[in-house]
Amino acid sequence: SEQAVAVAHPNIALIKYWGKRDEHLVLPFTDSLSMTLDVFPTTTSVRLDAAADADSVVMDGLPARGEPLRRVTAFLDLVRDRAGRRERAVVDTHNTVPVGAGLASSAGGFAALALAAAGAYGLSCDRRTLSRLARRGSGSAARSVFGGFVVWHAGAVDARDPDDASYAEPVTDARLDAAMVVVVLEAGPKSVSSREAMRRTVATSPLYKEWVTASRSDLVRMREALRAGDLSTVGSIAEHNAFGMHATMEAAAPPVRYLTEASAAVLAEVRGLREEGVRAWATMDAGPNVKVLCDIPDADRVADRMRAVTGSRVVVARSGPGAAALAEG
Ligand code: DP6
């Protein structure tokens, strides 16, 4: 201990997490389900510094300030609290995800930070506890603790210990191996954070309650389709769930819109591919990027088409591993 290094990957939700019932504990209104990717890892080292009187956080070589620093420090406070320790930490993180582009960079980031910080502060916790801890940093990070398909349980509203009831775990009976083609589109001028967008959606969108209800049956059908290895059903439920989430935020006041014209062009191309008989479905998060779920043998063809319509960077991802410790010193 005293120092630990961990790596984690982003995950893409097929059933989205959108909206918190408790902001402090990061408890969602709905269960969500994702696929962890094998691209864009975040590597984070945490080293205790007994002499320092503040945490120092470096992200891709630049000292973090403002909100990102505050979030990491608040997270470390939580770890210190649990470990019964007071030392400040030096955090060095390398993130290969295009930040703020809706690729859930916070998911891999907080999953890696949770594992590295737990290691450095000598907090021994099992994977489920680690997912609960990562959740406190960023909801979607609870899922990046695990590889493959992962479900994050919202936990019962009336649970005796709601923090304990909300954790992620692998979907062990999934029988699907699919590709996720990530189309990296330019984010527009600084858009609203997902945190604020969720808050606004829950508070003002007349569609939100309906989406929560629909999400429940989406999840049941999604798990069934994963069990059956039925890509067509998995893809169409995921696409429907994503469009529903975006509809709820566009109905918020003021509206939140992450999708751009470039996103729309990609979505049209995905429909075009389907008309040609290619099994491909889209999902979109808190940014303009579109991720296309398809069969592995079709992934390069899908990626080429996306490059042709957008001229953008396109990355073919597959199912990736959960958070892993790299070294301890
Ligand atoms: C659209 O996990 O980034 O990607 O808990 O506020 O940190 P906070 O939010 P975050 O939200 C992710 C939202 C999403 C959908 C998803 O990943 O399920």
Residues whose N, C-alpha, C, O or C-beta is under 5 A from the ligand:
A	BS01	DP6	A13 I15 K16 Y17 S32 A104 S106 G137 S138 G139 S140 A141 S194 R195 D285 A286
